[in-house]
Amino acid sequence: MPPAPSLRLTRLRLRDFRSWAALTARFGAGIVVVTGENGAGKTNLLEAISLLGPGRGLRGARAAELARQGDGEGPLPWAAAGRFEGPWGGFDIGTGTPEGGPLARRAFRLDGLPLRGQADLAERVAAVWLTPQMDRLFQDAASDRRRFLDRLVWALEPHHAREVAAYDHAMAQRNRLLAGERREGARADPAWLAALEEAMARHGVAAAAARRGLVARLNAALARGITGAFPAARLELACAVSAALGAAPALAVEEGLRAEWAASRGRDAAAGATLAGPHRADLGFVHLPRELPAALCSTGEQKALLVAVVLAHAALIAEARGFAPLLLLDEVAAHLDAPRREALFAALAALPAQSFLTGTDAALFAPLRGVAEGFRAGGGQLVPDADLPVP
Amino acid sequence: MAQTDDPIEHLVGLLAKLPGLGRRSARRAVLRMLMRPGETMLPLAEALRRAAEAVRPCRVCGNLDAEDPCHVCRDPRRDRSLICVVEGVADLWALERAHAHRGLYHVLGGTLSALGGVGPEDLAVQPLLARVAEGGVEEVILALPATVDGATTAHYLTDRLRPLGVRVTRLAQGVPIGGALDVLDEGTLAAALQARRAV
């Protein structure tokens, strides 16, 4: 497969965005490195870039949280604008507080013209990211890993979010009915429960199939060496429903689920929750070189696992959209040992995607001299790093 | 809102409570009416009084009409073997405007929602089952909203109607007439593709 054409961010302008009062930065390389002390605004910079695509960006923040606090004047209207070079030529994307509008709202502009929805944005800009917050994924509850997986699916299949929401809605209704049964002692209407279980089965199987499909595609990309010299990983979806889909057609799985839920109403009423279903799915990560599950991996190996998954996801997006997404890697290098770091740098250089890396220790990025362009962040400024000139 | 002795403000306040009207448009309507009270306000007041006194829910289908049973239920040209179930009167009126349904209706009065505290006993489910059990009905069309609650309600009704030996159908989901494909959401597009038919 020929490499997908890349999407390049060539200029970023910020106004009153988080810690940045004003910034204009020009980027000329396929790999951009931003170093600086803690609190220098490096992550804010990546967040601003992530907000030029659809969604709430890499912190999942609300629009009002993005405003810079003025000196004694409270939060200010903010703006972030990017100039991109894509497979179809150059274009400008702007986002921020709508003119004269409330801080809680966020407006979008494409080449200066207002964009009504984010769907048009998704066709032009895509970004994937890795942040230190994601390191907790291995210790967190299964629900966090499930949400992580659902976000990966959603980036490729936008209606996945609706299937998950519809499933959750129907399950909440079933739980409420069963809770009433327990509280009031009256039997809930079995036809009503059956109708809810039917909705759960339909949406739940659709969601499970989408998760299963994405995990298979990620694993295939990882198996064919998408990460280059960087250690690969394998994802394992722990979900009875997804597993059943491997052995039986979707309609049969739906029927089996309905029968299972119908038979377990008493148990679920006593538990106060639906105990089985695709909402119990968990995502496992295996570090491939050693066939080691993530829980047994070191912090650095866990980081490497996430990097591999993010690289594979970026490759899938490139296949689906026809252009490679931006890669935003926040504080990734510091957790990796020198061989892994160099493997990562080599993998990034081989990708058609433009990547942005941050770190506190500029020395770690020395191997990228001649490949990457460096900046130093501090004091509200972003200045070119003499050690990493534009290649 | 504070009680006011000012008849204009009182009227504006009452109108502004109506759906689709804010205070600004209510004030505009009141001002227009006050220009010619004899020609607009008094006939309106009379019409409101007459409607309030005469209009009742139809005891058969739940439609709102000055006659009971309503004009649809009394119409001898209507196909009595066909009942179309709708969530509310607004949907019934929409179907009537489309002139697409030649049978009778049944207004459910909502959709099932355990979280919203709406159960089968809060909806006109028993009256529907009774109508079908009386005989003469061959098909029940479920014209309910395409939401999770709407689909759940449709499934519930199907379950309750099936023992009565009646044919149950639901509205198709797909491409709107005059609509382009590229602006459709993925869910609708997938449903339309699934429900494709031979030409």
Interface residues (C-beta under 8 A of the other chain):
Chain A: E157 P158 H159 R162 A166 H169 A170 A172 Q173 R174 R176 L177 G180 D189 A191 W192 A194 A195 L196 E198 A199 R202 H203
Chain B: L112 S113 A114 L115 G119 P120 V148 D149 A151 T152 T153 A154 H155 Y156 D159 R160 D185 E186 G187 A190
